[in-house]
Amino acid sequence: MRGRPLLAMALLAVTATAVGWLYLRTAQPQPPQATSVAPTDEMRQRIERRMGDDAAFRNDVAFLLVATLRDRCRPAEAGLLARMANRAALPVLGAVSAVTAEDPGLDRPIYRYIQHRADSARCTDPLPLAAAGGRVLHVDMEQYARTFPDSYFDPTRSRAPRDFGGHTLRERASNACNSVVYSVLPLGDADWRCASLRANARARVCSLCEDELRRQHGDIAGELDMAVGQGMQEQVVAAVAALPVDCR
């Protein structure tokens, strides 16, 4: 269980820099059939071997690829995946940075790999991605977006988590309360037995946050401030404490 000072900091977290680089790179819509330089076959094979060996790197590449493709195919929603990744405090670019630090020669080829595949892919076709054991994952762009951010860790996830409450990606990315939700109940490789309990807790924390925003400001628009964080802290502590210890 987190201490109260840490929780207070989490409650006041705002979406600022976690994927700022990515947002700047992907926020501009791409033309429907843009051309780009493909990496060499050798570099492509090295990148795909890494994807098969390193699930975190595969997750990063999948996210960057889907985000870039979707910004081209759905320009009205450009940048939404990046914004939601920031809300959810996902470790985007962490695995890519680790790979390029170990093998700097892959830095530019990774970008070329993502850009070329996104430019040449059809908007309606699943994206094949290299995975462990020589397997290939077929990632549907809209399904990925519909179940995001959970799909970051499970690119072929088909069912939207219950805590989404039927809200669209745009609605969830615009809701400042999700910065609190994923701060106190982060995503990751949690025990499957806790998944349902944590989803229920996320819905509860989001509802508490929205109620406090309405009480203090009249609606749920805008970002959080100190007063909102202090007003809901006790209830959020109780909501998280109600979970089994292993699921917190």
C-alpha positions as CSV (number, residue, x, y, z in Angstrom):
1,M,0.0,0.0,0.0
2,R,1.4,3.4,-0.9
3,G,2.0,6.0,1.7
4,R,-0.2,9.1,1.7
5,P,2.6,11.5,0.6
6,L,3.2,9.4,-2.5
7,L,-0.5,9.1,-3.2
8,A,-1.0,12.8,-2.9
9,M,1.7,13.3,-5.5
10,A,0.1,10.7,-7.8
11,L,-3.3,12.4,-7.4
12,L,-1.8,15.6,-8.7
13,A,0.1,14.1,-11.6
14,V,-0.6,15.7,-14.9
15,T,0.1,14.5,-18.4
16,A,3.2,16.4,-19.5
17,T,6.2,14.7,-20.9
18,A,6.1,10.9,-20.9
19,V,5.3,10.7,-24.6
20,G,5.8,14.3,-25.7
21,W,8.4,13.2,-28.3
22,L,6.0,10.7,-29.7
23,Y,3.1,13.1,-29.8
24,L,5.2,15.6,-31.8
25,R,6.3,12.9,-34.2
26,T,2.9,11.4,-34.8
27,A,0.4,14.2,-34.2
28,Q,0.6,15.5,-37.8
29,P,-1.6,13.4,-40.1
30,Q,0.2,11.6,-42.8
31,P,-1.0,11.5,-46.4
32,P,-2.9,8.2,-47.3
33,Q,0.0,6.8,-49.3
34,A,3.1,8.5,-48.1
35,T,6.5,7.0,-49.2
36,S,9.4,6.4,-46.9
37,V,12.7,4.7,-46.9
38,A,12.7,1.1,-45.7
39,P,15.5,-0.3,-43.6
40,T,17.7,-2.8,-45.2
41,D,16.7,-6.5,-45.0
42,E,19.5,-7.1,-42.5
43,M,18.3,-4.3,-40.2
44,R,14.7,-5.5,-40.6
45,Q,15.6,-9.0,-39.5
46,R,17.6,-7.7,-36.5
47,I,14.7,-5.6,-35.4
48,E,12.2,-8.5,-35.8
49,R,14.5,-10.8,-33.9
50,R,14.6,-8.3,-31.1
51,M,10.8,-8.2,-31.1
52,G,10.7,-12.0,-30.8
53,D,13.2,-12.0,-28.0
54,D,12.0,-9.0,-26.0
55,A,8.3,-8.6,-25.3
56,A,8.7,-5.1,-23.9
57,F,10.5,-4.0,-27.1
58,R,7.7,-5.6,-29.2
59,N,5.1,-3.7,-27.2
60,D,6.9,-0.4,-27.9
61,V,7.2,-1.1,-31.6
62,A,3.6,-2.2,-31.8
63,F,2.4,1.0,-30.1
64,L,4.6,3.2,-32.3
65,L,3.5,1.4,-35.4
66,V,-0.3,1.4,-34.6
67,A,-0.1,5.1,-33.4
68,T,1.6,6.2,-36.6
69,L,-0.7,4.2,-38.9
70,R,-3.8,5.3,-37.1
71,D,-2.8,9.0,-37.3
72,R,-2.6,8.5,-41.1
73,C,-5.8,6.5,-41.4
74,R,-7.8,8.5,-38.8
75,P,-6.5,12.0,-39.0
76,A,-9.4,13.4,-36.9
77,E,-8.0,11.4,-34.0
78,A,-4.3,12.1,-34.5
79,G,-2.4,11.9,-31.3
80,L,-5.1,10.2,-29.2
81,L,-3.1,7.0,-28.6
82,A,-0.1,9.1,-27.5
83,R,-2.2,11.2,-25.2
84,M,-3.8,8.2,-23.6
85,A,-0.4,6.5,-23.2
86,N,0.6,9.6,-21.2
87,R,-2.6,9.5,-19.1
88,A,-1.9,5.9,-18.3
89,A,1.8,6.6,-17.6
90,L,2.8,3.7,-19.9
91,P,6.6,3.0,-20.3
92,V,6.5,4.0,-23.9
93,L,9.9,4.3,-25.6
94,G,11.6,2.8,-22.5
95,A,12.3,-0.5,-24.3
96,V,13.2,1.1,-27.6
97,S,15.7,3.4,-25.7
98,A,17.2,0.3,-24.0
99,V,17.7,-1.5,-27.3
100,T,19.2,1.5,-29.0
101,A,21.5,2.2,-26.0
102,E,22.8,-1.4,-26.3
103,D,22.9,-1.3,-30.1
104,P,23.1,2.3,-31.4
105,G,23.1,1.1,-35.0
106,L,19.4,0.3,-34.7
107,D,18.3,3.8,-33.8
108,R,17.5,5.1,-37.3
109,P,16.5,1.7,-38.7
110,I,13.8,1.3,-36.0
111,Y,12.3,4.6,-37.0
112,R,12.5,3.7,-40.7
113,Y,11.0,0.3,-39.9
114,I,8.0,1.9,-38.2
115,Q,7.5,4.7,-40.6
116,H,7.8,2.5,-43.7
117,R,5.4,-0.2,-42.4
118,A,2.9,2.5,-41.4
119,D,3.1,4.2,-44.7
120,S,2.7,1.0,-46.8
121,A,0.0,-0.7,-44.6
122,R,-3.6,-0.8,-45.6
123,C,-5.8,0.9,-42.9
124,T,-8.2,-2.1,-42.8
125,D,-5.7,-5.0,-42.7
126,P,-4.2,-6.4,-39.4
127,L,-0.6,-5.7,-38.8
128,P,1.6,-8.8,-38.5
129,L,4.2,-8.5,-35.7
130,A,7.1,-10.8,-34.8
131,A,6.7,-12.5,-31.4
132,A,8.4,-15.0,-29.2
133,G,9.0,-18.5,-30.6
134,G,8.7,-17.5,-34.2
135,R,5.0,-16.7,-33.8
136,V,3.3,-13.8,-35.6
137,L,0.8,-11.6,-33.9
138,H,-1.9,-10.0,-36.0
139,V,-2.8,-6.6,-34.6
140,D,-6.0,-4.9,-35.6
141,M,-5.5,-1.1,-35.4
142,E,-9.1,-0.3,-34.3
143,Q,-9.3,-3.2,-31.8
144,Y,-5.9,-2.0,-30.4
145,A,-7.3,1.5,-30.0
146,R,-10.6,0.4,-28.6
147,T,-8.9,-1.6,-25.8
148,F,-6.0,0.8,-25.2
149,P,-4.1,1.3,-22.8
150,D,-4.5,-2.3,-21.7
151,S,-3.6,-3.4,-25.2
152,Y,-0.2,-1.9,-24.8
153,F,0.8,-5.0,-22.8
154,D,-1.5,-7.3,-24.9
155,P,-1.6,-6.1,-28.5
156,T,-4.2,-8.7,-29.6
157,R,-6.6,-8.0,-26.8
158,S,-10.2,-8.1,-28.1
159,R,-12.3,-7.2,-25.1
160,A,-12.4,-3.7,-23.6
161,P,-11.8,-3.7,-19.8
162,R,-15.0,-3.1,-17.8
163,D,-13.6,0.1,-16.3
164,F,-13.8,1.8,-19.7
165,G,-17.6,2.1,-19.1
166,G,-18.3,2.4,-22.8
167,H,-16.3,5.6,-23.1
168,T,-14.4,6.2,-26.4
169,L,-10.7,6.6,-26.6
170,R,-11.1,10.4,-27.1
171,E,-13.3,10.7,-24.0
172,R,-10.9,8.7,-21.8
173,A,-7.8,10.5,-23.1
174,S,-9.5,13.8,-22.3
175,N,-10.5,12.8,-18.8
176,A,-7.9,14.1,-16.3
177,C,-9.2,11.7,-13.7
178,N,-7.5,8.9,-15.7
179,S,-4.1,10.3,-14.6
180,V,-5.1,9.5,-11.1
181,V,-6.6,6.1,-11.9
182,Y,-3.5,4.8,-13.5
183,S,-1.2,6.4,-11.0
184,V,-2.7,4.6,-8.0
185,L,-3.6,1.4,-10.0
186,P,-1.0,1.2,-12.8
187,L,-1.2,-1.3,-15.6
188,G,1.4,-4.1,-16.0
189,D,1.9,-7.8,-15.7
190,A,-0.6,-8.1,-12.8
191,D,-1.8,-11.5,-11.6
192,W,-4.8,-12.5,-13.7
193,R,-6.7,-13.2,-10.5
194,C,-6.5,-9.5,-9.7
195,A,-7.6,-8.2,-13.1
196,S,-11.3,-7.9,-12.4
197,L,-10.8,-6.4,-8.9
198,R,-8.4,-3.8,-10.3
199,A,-10.8,-2.9,-13.1
200,N,-13.6,-2.4,-10.6
201,A,-11.2,-0.3,-8.5
202,R,-10.2,1.9,-11.4
203,A,-13.9,2.5,-12.2
204,R,-14.4,3.5,-8.5
205,V,-11.4,5.8,-8.4
206,C,-12.4,7.5,-11.6
207,S,-16.0,8.0,-10.3
208,L,-14.6,9.5,-7.1
209,C,-12.4,11.9,-9.0
210,E,-15.2,13.0,-11.3
211,D,-17.6,13.6,-8.4
212,E,-15.0,15.8,-6.7
213,L,-14.3,17.7,-9.9
214,R,-18.1,18.3,-10.3
215,R,-18.4,19.4,-6.6
216,Q,-15.6,21.9,-6.8
217,H,-15.7,23.0,-10.5
218,G,-19.2,22.1,-11.8
219,D,-18.0,19.7,-14.5
220,I,-15.2,17.2,-15.3
221,A,-13.4,19.3,-17.9
222,G,-9.9,20.5,-17.4
223,E,-7.0,19.2,-15.4
224,L,-6.7,18.5,-11.7
225,D,-5.6,21.0,-9.0
226,M,-4.4,20.7,-5.4
227,A,-7.9,21.2,-4.0
228,V,-9.4,18.4,-6.0
229,G,-6.5,16.1,-5.0
230,Q,-7.0,16.8,-1.3
231,G,-10.8,16.5,-1.5
232,M,-10.7,13.0,-2.8
233,Q,-7.6,11.6,-1.2
234,E,-9.2,9.9,1.8
235,Q,-11.8,8.1,-0.4
236,V,-9.2,7.0,-2.9
237,V,-7.0,5.6,-0.1
238,A,-10.0,3.6,1.1
239,A,-10.8,2.4,-2.4
240,V,-7.3,1.1,-3.0
241,A,-7.1,-0.3,0.6
242,A,-10.2,-2.4,-0.1
243,L,-8.2,-4.5,-2.6
244,P,-6.4,-7.6,-1.5
245,V,-2.8,-6.7,-0.7
246,D,-1.4,-8.6,-3.7
247,C,-3.6,-6.7,-6.1
248,R,-2.8,-3.1,-4.9
